[in-house]
């Protein structure tokens, strides 16, 4: 599958940058974003680039275009293909977010961002994921048993396993198969002030 980025896409990106503000949210680049997401869904065989969970038949809106080097801090790489991929909401919003602690040296990565040795984790485009982690899946009726195996003591594989808390996926899935229900994992705690304000609203009704 070819990523069909054309001159119109480039012109729209340049115009969006000239307009300033939140460039990635500019409607002018929606066509580019759609093409990128479609391409990487095919390239990654409908899998999250970090946890490799299945995204088959998921709506585009629940799949994120992932900037490996965060676009807020690395604006120059916002539209560069080596820095783009797709991820699930869990990996992008709960674990990766805008963090840069997976980079060994921020000054060095600016010089040669496409050098895989700058990254502690498995880089979705510069590394071969399954050279570092093996993903084992067993389907038993409605349950899926999932196990990640770091290969040959791979430092990148181990870092990725820990960074994205892949063990949590194994635990949740296994417990589900055994009939054990866990509380859902939340990305942030609820602000007590907000909770109290909501309580007061209901009291006044």
Rosetta blueprint (number, residue, H / E / L):
1 X L
2 X L
3 X L
4 X L
5 X L
6 X L
7 X H
8 X H
9 X H
10 X H
11 X H
12 X H
13 X H
14 X H
15 X H
16 X H
17 X H
18 X H
19 X H
20 X L
21 X L
22 X L
23 X H
24 X H
25 X H
26 X L
27 X H
28 X H
29 X H
30 X H
31 X H
32 X H
33 X H
34 X H
35 X H
36 X H
37 X H
38 X H
39 X H
40 X H
41 X H
42 X H
43 X H
44 X L
45 X L
46 X L
47 X E
48 X L
49 X L
50 X L
51 X L
52 X L
53 X L
54 X E
55 X L
56 X L
57 X L
58 X L
59 X L
60 X H
61 X H
62 X H
63 X E
64 X E
65 X E
66 X E
67 X E
68 X L
69 X L
70 X L
71 X L
72 X L
73 X L
74 X L
75 X H
76 X H
77 X H
78 X L
79 X L
80 X L
81 X H
82 X H
83 X H
84 X E
85 X E
86 X E
87 X E
88 X E
89 X H
90 X H
91 X H
92 X H
93 X H
94 X H
95 X H
96 X H
97 X L
98 X L
99 X L
100 X L
101 X L
102 X L
103 X E
104 X L
105 X L
106 X H
107 X H
108 X H
109 X H
110 X H
111 X H
112 X L
113 X L
114 X L
115 X L
116 X H
117 X H
118 X H
119 X E
120 X L
121 X L
122 X L
123 X L
124 X L
125 X L
126 X L
127 X L
128 X L
129 X H
130 X H
131 X H
132 X L
133 X E
134 X E
135 X E
136 X E
137 X E
138 X E
139 X E
140 X E
141 X L
142 X L
143 X E
144 X E
145 X E
146 X E
147 X E
148 X E
149 X E
150 X E
151 X H
152 X H
153 X H
154 X L
155 X H
156 X H
157 X H
158 X H
159 X H
160 X H
161 X H
162 X H
163 X H
164 X L
165 X L
166 X H
167 X H
168 X H
169 X H
170 X H
171 X H
172 X H
173 X H
174 X H
175 X H
176 X H
177 X H
178 X L
179 X L
180 X L
181 X L
182 X L
183 X L
184 X L
185 X L
186 X L
187 X L
188 X L
189 X L
190 X L
191 X L
192 X H
193 X H
194 X H
195 X H
196 X H
197 X H
198 X H
199 X H
200 X H
201 X H
202 X H
203 X H
204 X L
205 X L
